Amino acid sequence: MLKVQEIREIIRLVDQSSITQFEYESDGSVIKIKKEAAQVVSETKEDPVLQQQVQHTSNVEKQAQVQEEVPVQQGEHETTTDADNNIEEIVAPMVGTFYRKPSPESEPYVQIGDRVEEDSIVCIVEAMKLFNEIEAEVSGEIVEVLVGDGELVEYGQPLFKVKTK
């Protein structure tokens, strides 16, 4: 079981990072933290006293820190300014480790020159031992891979460039 100070530290770290969701489970205790529009919401499935302390800590930290509201990027791709080339970027939907292939002995999901559809899986991003398959969400041809296999990626970081027309 986590101590109140450890929970405060987790809340502070999530609040200062670009992570929008965090979940921790250990010995039947679950801590979920979701950040939406510069707000930290936390839940615990433990005793009510600890839950009240976590909520109080979260409120105190919100009052102590004045934050600029940063627009949250929606979706997993964005259009770049390359009007001639119709290039769109597939971006990381979460913080984690980027993998181009499903297993070390497999071929990469996509390579430069491959055609992808909106529901094509292009990579995996591992976050907290969960392997999340990332879909292209755009149709076109992969023209550039921007991240190396096994590298850490941030939320919103471009992973691939796709030529759409």
N, C-alpha and C positions, 0 to 999 in steps of 0.2 A: 504494500500500500504506500502510495506517495505521501510525503509530508506536505503540509500547507505551503511551506517555503518553496518546495519543488514545483508545486502547482502554480504558484505565483510566477516563478521563473519561466515555466512553459508558456503561460499567458503572455508574459512580457516578450518572449522570443517570437511567438506567433504574431503578436501585435506589431512588432518591428519588421517582420519579414513580409515577403510577397505571398506567403502561403495563405490560402483562403479557408482551408479545412484541415483539421488535425484530429486524429483519433488514437487513443492509447488504451490498451486492454491488458490487464494483468490480474491474475488470481480472482477473477469474478468481478473486478472493479473496472468500470469503463469511464474514460474521460473523453468527451467530444467538444471540440472548439471549432466554431464556424465564424468566419469574419465576412461580413457583408456590408459594403458601403462604409468602410472605415469604422465598423462596430464589431466588437468581440462578444460573441455569445458563447457561454460555456454550460455544459450539462455534466452532471456526474450521477452515476448509479451507485451511490454509497450512502453513508449515513447523512441525515438532513443537516446536522450541525456543520459538517465539512462542506456540504454544498452551499450553505449560507456564507461561510467564510470565503469560498471561491468567488461567489457572486459579489460579495463586498469588496474583495481584492480587485476584481475586474472593474467595478465602478470607480474605486479610488484611482486606479491607474488611468482610466479614461479621463478623469477630472484633472489628473496631474500632467497629462500630456496633451498639448494642443497640436492636432495634426491637420495638415492640408489634405483636403479631400482629393484623391487621385481617381480619375475615371477608371472603372473596372472594364477591362477588355472582354468583350463577349465573343464567343465562338472560338474556333481553333485555326482560323486563317485570317489574313488581312491582305488588302490590296496594296502593292507598292506603287511608286510613281513611274515605273517603266511603262509608259503609255504605248510605245511601239511594240513591246514584247508581250504585253498582257501577262505579266508575272505576278503570281500571288505566293504568299508564304504560308506554309503550314507551321504553326507555332505550338510550343509546349503548353498543354492545358494545366500543368501542375509542375511543382518542383520535384526532381527525382533524377535517376540515372537513365540515360538514353541507351537503348540497344537497337541495332539495326536488324537483328535476326532473333527468331524465337528460342534458339538454343545455340551453343557454341559451334556445334557441328553442322548446323543448317545454313542454307543460303540466306542472304539478306531479303527482307520483305520487298524492297524496291531498290533499284539502282538507277543511275543517270540514264535517261532515254526510255525508261519504263513508262507506260501509260497507266494512270490511276483514275478511278472513279470516286465519287463522293464517299462510298462505303468501303473503299479499299483500305486495308490495314497497311500502314507505312512503317511503323516501328512500335517499340514497347518503351514505356517510361515506368521504371520501378520506383515506387514510393512506399516506404515502410514495409518492405517485403511483399507488397502487392504489385503484380505485373499488370499494367494497364495497357491494353492494345489501343493505339492511337489511329483513328481513321483520317483520311485525307480531307474530307469535307469539301473538296473541290475536285473538279475533273480536269485532267490535262496530262502533260508530260513532265516528269521529274527532270529538271535541268541542273540542279545543284543540291548537294547534301552539305549542310552547314555545320553539322556536329559530328564528332568522331564517336565511334562505338565505345561505350563505357564511360563517357563524359557526363558530368553533372550538368543539368539544365535548370534554368529558372522559369517561373511562370511567364508565359508570353514570349519566351526566347524563340527566334526563328530556327526551325529544324531543317526544312526543305524549301526550295524554290520550285514552283510549278508553272509551266507555260500553259495558259488556258486556251489559247486559240491558235 
